[in-house]
């Protein structure tokens, strides 16, 4: 496997968190890890330009020195779907440019982690979604599930969409983005195991950030190594 597209059951489920952890862990194992966030919305302004903080975190976790504009060719200020953000900015997202950036990154690395935005059917342009991008890049999927009420429906819909489009799914990882626990978070894993044949590759507990990058990175690496079956993620 040369690439993996990390998608989610929704926005805010922990895609960047998990992608950063995987990138750091694989790099620690001696892999040359490429990272990419093709489109990032909701960016803060820095020097008058949208600054893709998620892409910056990914680059830091992978130890990459590639230019940010290659890793994230389309950063936008509005916190909306990529197609909408591009229209508001007067920009046309070109799938050929995204594919070219991916190929340049992948050519220099053993594996390239591509983080999507929101879920699998979020549109990049009219009639072209992240599911279409995964198909064009030839990357299997890793689905990040936000473990909360509604996760079962969201997960099954995502997996059904992937199957209908003929996309390979390496599995899914349950992530707990909040410290609070309830009946849904306690029962989601067993329920999903009964309802789908896709493997659960881990269940990651809530991880509070300390605000210290070095300490967070070290703790995150240890957490992902302990809770996620990385060997199965990398299976061909």
N, C-alpha and C positions, 0 to 999 in steps of 0.2 A: 504494500500500500504506500502510495506516494502522497496522498492527501486525505483529509477528513473534514467534512463540513459539520460544524457543531451548530445545531439548531435547537429550538426550544418549543415547549408547549404554549408559550406566551412570552410577553416581554417581562423583564424583571424577575426571571426564574433562576438566574445565576450562570448564564452562558459565559460571560467574560470571566467570572470567578473560576469556573471549571476549566475553561480554555487556558487561563494563566497557570493554573495548577498543573495541568497536563504538559504544557510547554516547559515549565520549570523542571518537572520530573523527568521528562524525556531528555532534556538537555543534560541533566545530572547523570543520566545513564549513558551519555556519550553520543546521543543522536544529534545530528545537525537539524535543528528544528526551525522551519519557516512558519511565519504567522501572517495572517491577513484578515482585515476587517473591510470588505469591499466598500460598504457604505455605512457611515455612522451618522445618526441624526441626534439632535439634542445636544450638540456641541456648544461649549462655552466659547466666547470670543477671546482670542489672544492676538494682540497686534492687529486687531481688526479682522482677523480671519478665524473661521471655525477650527477649533483645536480638538482633534479626536482622542480624548483621554483613554477610551477603551483600547484603541490601537496602540497608544503609548504604553499602556500596561502590558499588553501582549508582547510588544517588542522587548520591553525590559525583562519579562519573564523568560523569554526565549534566548536572551543574550544577543539579540540581533543588532546589526549595525546598518541595516538597509534603510534607505530614506523613507520617511513617513509617508510621503506622497505615493510611493510604490505599495506600501502595506495598506494604505487607506486612500484610494484615489478619489473618493467622493465623501468628504465631510460636510455636514450641513448643520445650520443653527436650529431650525425648527424641530421640535420633538414630535415628529409625525412619521408616517410610513415613508420609505425612500422615494417612491414615485411622487408623493405629494410634496415632500421637502424639495425635491429637484425642480418641480414645477414652480414652487414658490420662489426658488432662487434663480429661475430662468436658465436652468442647466438641464441638459439631456444626458441621462445615464446611458452609457454605451456598453453593452454586454461584451463587445469585442475588446474594449479596453480592460475590463475586469479580467477577462480570460487571458489577455496578454500579460497583465501584472502577475496573475497566478502562475503562468508558465515561467516567467522570469524568476520568481521566487522558488518554485518547485525545482527548477534546474540546478539550484545551488544547495539544496537540502535533502535530507533523507525522507522527511515527512513535512508536509505543510498543513497547519491547522487553520481552517477558514471559519471565522465566526460570522454567523448570520445576524440578522436584525429581526427581533420578534420571532415569529413562527415560520413554518415552511411555506405558507402561501402568501406571505407578505410580498407585495409587488415592488420590484425594482423599477420597472417601466410598465407601461400598459400591456397586459397580456404576458408578462414575463416575471416569474416569481423566483424565490430562492430554491424552490424545488426544481425549476427549470435550470437554474444555475448549477445545482448539484449534478444534474443529468449531463450538462454540457462539459463540466469540469471532470466528470467521471469519478467523483468522490463519493464514497459511502457516507452515511449519516451517523452521527452520535446525537441522540435526543436528550436534552436536559429537561427533566420534569420538575416543575415547582411543586413540591409536596404540600398540597393544601386542598381544601374542599374544591371539587371540580377537576382535580388532576386526572381522574380516571377517564372522564369524557375527553378531555383535551389530549391525553396521551393516545387513546384509541383512535381518535380522529387523525392525529398526526401520522400514526403508523399506517392507518388505512390509506391515507393520501400517498404516502411513500410507496406502499405496495401497488396502488393503482397506477403510479407513474413508473413502476419498475425500478425504483431506487433501492439500493442495498442499504440495510440498516445494521450497523454493528451491535447496537443495543441501546439501552437508555440508562441514565443515571438519575436517581432521585436526589434532589437537592432541597435542603430545608432553609429557605431564605429568611426565616424569622425564628426568634428564640422560643416563641410560644408553641405549645403542642396541644393538639386536640384529637378527637376521634378520627378525623380524616388523615392527619399525619401519622397516626399510629397504625392505621389499617391499609393505607394506600399500597404499600409494597406487596402484601399478601394478596390483595384484591387484583392488582395488575398481573401478578404471577399466574393467577388462575385464568385471566381473561386474554392474555396474549402469549404467543410463542416467542416473541422477541425477548432476548435475555436482559435481565437487570444486572448491570455491571457494577453497581454500587449504590450506597445510600449515604450521602454526605451530611453530617449534622451541621447545625448553624455554626458559622465561623465568624466571631466578632473581630473586626480589624482593630489593630492597636494604634494605627497611625504611623508606625515605624516601618518603612518599606522593607528593610533587611529582615526585621523580625517577622513581619507578615509573610514574606516570601519563604523563609525557612519553615515556618509553621504550616503554611499552605502546602508546601512540598511534602512534608511528613504526613499531613492529613490525607492528601490524594493517594500517596503511596499505600497508606493503611486501608483506605475505604473503597478504592476503585480498582477493579481488575484491569489494569492497563494492558496486560498481555493479551486479553481477549479483544480489546479495542483495536490492537494492531494486527490481528489475524487477517490474512488475505481472504 
